[in-house]
Amino acid sequence: MKRLLVLNGPNLNLLGKREPGIYGHGTLDDAVKLARETAAEKGIEVDEYQSNHEGDLIDAIQQAEGKYEGVIFNPAAYTHTSIGLRDAISAIEVPVVEVHISNVHQRESFRHQSMLSPVCQGQIVGFGLLGYRLAALALMESFEGRR
């Protein structure tokens, strides 16, 4: 059975409580549920993992090889700082879609640069939790096209 990984970085476990004016009132469970329901439409399973630790996220990306058809990844603040995550994404064949709940390009200037987007299949920003559904749809379309 085909599988996707929904991978979430630091502080996303606080969704629903953390800065609701920016991130809304939806929870991380709500985001994963959107991806899971979307994937289920095509009979695809979704696993989830969240960590506040960069090395754990790197391990999850490395372990995605051969296990998942795609990764939906909200790297949160590591987007702007992590060469380690960039290198991990570059090292695998599995396509990764970078997701951000807020429109990072409308926020502070330090959020405008992603270290990861050049090595990701694509980037979805600013659509709230719907971004998780859009990323699942994009990944499913891409691997359906690879057949």
C-alpha positions as CSV (number, residue, x, y, z in Angstrom):
1,M,0.0,0.0,0.0
2,K,1.2,3.5,-0.8
3,R,2.0,5.8,2.1
4,L,2.7,9.5,2.8
5,L,4.5,10.9,5.7
6,V,3.2,14.1,7.3
7,L,6.2,15.6,9.1
8,N,6.0,18.6,11.4
9,G,8.7,20.7,13.0
10,P,9.1,22.7,16.2
11,N,6.1,24.3,18.0
12,L,3.5,22.8,15.6
13,N,2.4,20.7,18.5
14,L,1.0,24.0,19.9
15,L,-1.3,24.7,17.0
16,G,-4.7,25.9,18.2
17,K,-3.1,27.7,21.2
18,R,0.0,29.4,19.6
19,E,-0.7,32.7,18.0
20,P,-4.2,32.0,16.7
21,G,-4.2,35.3,14.8
22,I,-1.4,33.9,12.6
23,Y,-2.0,30.2,12.7
24,G,-5.8,29.9,13.4
25,H,-7.5,27.7,15.9
26,G,-7.0,24.4,14.2
27,T,-4.8,21.8,15.8
28,L,-2.0,19.6,14.4
29,D,-4.5,16.7,14.6
30,D,-6.8,18.7,12.4
31,A,-4.0,19.3,9.8
32,V,-3.1,15.6,9.8
33,K,-6.7,14.6,9.5
34,L,-7.0,16.7,6.3
35,A,-4.0,15.0,4.8
36,R,-5.2,11.6,5.9
37,E,-8.8,12.1,4.5
38,T,-7.4,13.4,1.3
39,A,-5.0,10.4,0.9
40,A,-7.7,7.9,1.8
41,E,-9.7,9.0,-1.2
42,K,-7.0,7.2,-3.3
43,G,-6.4,4.4,-0.8
44,I,-3.2,5.8,0.5
45,E,-2.2,5.6,4.1
46,V,-0.7,8.5,6.1
47,D,1.8,8.4,8.9
48,E,2.6,11.4,11.1
49,Y,5.5,12.6,13.1
50,Q,6.2,15.8,14.9
51,S,9.4,16.8,16.7
52,N,10.9,19.9,18.2
53,H,14.3,18.5,17.5
54,E,16.2,19.0,14.3
55,G,18.1,15.7,14.4
56,D,14.8,13.7,14.9
57,L,13.4,15.4,11.8
58,I,16.6,14.6,9.8
59,D,16.3,11.0,10.9
60,A,12.6,10.8,9.8
61,I,13.5,12.2,6.4
62,Q,16.3,9.7,5.9
63,Q,14.1,6.9,7.0
64,A,11.4,7.9,4.4
65,E,13.4,6.4,1.6
66,G,11.7,3.2,0.3
67,K,9.0,3.6,2.9
68,Y,6.9,6.5,1.6
69,E,5.8,7.8,-1.8
70,G,6.0,11.4,-0.6
71,V,6.6,13.7,2.5
72,I,4.4,16.6,3.5
73,F,6.8,18.7,5.6
74,N,6.1,21.8,7.7
75,P,9.6,22.5,8.9
76,A,8.4,25.6,10.9
77,A,11.3,27.8,12.0
78,Y,13.9,25.3,10.7
79,T,12.8,26.4,7.2
80,H,15.0,29.4,7.5
81,T,18.1,27.9,9.3
82,S,18.6,24.3,8.6
83,I,21.2,23.2,6.1
84,G,21.0,19.7,7.8
85,L,17.4,19.3,6.8
86,R,18.2,20.6,3.3
87,D,21.0,18.0,3.0
88,A,18.7,15.2,4.2
89,I,16.0,16.1,1.7
90,S,18.6,16.3,-1.1
91,A,19.9,12.8,-0.1
92,I,16.6,11.0,-0.7
93,E,14.6,10.2,-3.8
94,V,11.2,10.7,-2.1
95,P,9.5,13.9,-3.1
96,V,9.0,16.5,-0.4
97,V,6.4,19.3,-0.4
98,E,7.1,22.1,2.0
99,V,4.0,23.5,3.7
100,H,3.5,26.6,5.8
101,I,0.2,27.6,7.4
102,S,0.8,31.3,7.2
103,N,2.0,33.2,4.2
104,V,5.7,33.5,5.3
105,H,6.2,36.1,2.5
106,Q,3.9,38.5,4.2
107,R,5.7,38.2,7.5
108,E,9.0,39.3,8.9
109,S,11.8,39.4,6.3
110,F,13.8,36.6,8.0
111,R,10.9,34.3,7.1
112,H,11.1,35.1,3.4
113,Q,14.1,32.8,2.7
114,S,13.6,29.0,2.8
115,M,16.8,26.9,2.9
116,L,14.6,23.9,1.9
117,S,12.4,25.0,-1.0
118,P,15.2,24.6,-3.6
119,V,15.4,20.9,-2.8
120,C,11.7,20.3,-2.4
121,Q,9.2,19.4,-5.1
122,G,7.2,22.4,-4.2
123,Q,6.1,24.8,-1.5
124,I,2.6,25.7,-0.3
125,V,2.2,28.7,1.8
126,G,-0.6,30.8,3.2
127,F,-3.7,28.5,2.9
128,G,-3.9,27.6,6.6
129,L,-4.4,23.9,7.4
130,L,-5.8,23.5,3.9
131,G,-2.1,23.5,2.8
132,Y,-1.9,19.9,4.1
133,R,-4.7,18.8,1.8
134,L,-3.2,20.6,-1.1
135,A,0.2,19.0,-0.5
136,A,-1.4,15.5,-0.3
137,L,-3.2,16.2,-3.6
138,A,0.0,17.5,-5.3
139,L,2.1,14.5,-4.1
140,M,-0.6,12.0,-5.2
141,E,-0.9,13.6,-8.6
142,S,2.9,13.5,-9.0
143,F,3.3,9.9,-8.2
144,E,0.3,8.9,-10.2
145,G,2.0,10.6,-13.2
146,R,5.2,8.6,-12.6
147,R,3.5,5.3,-13.3
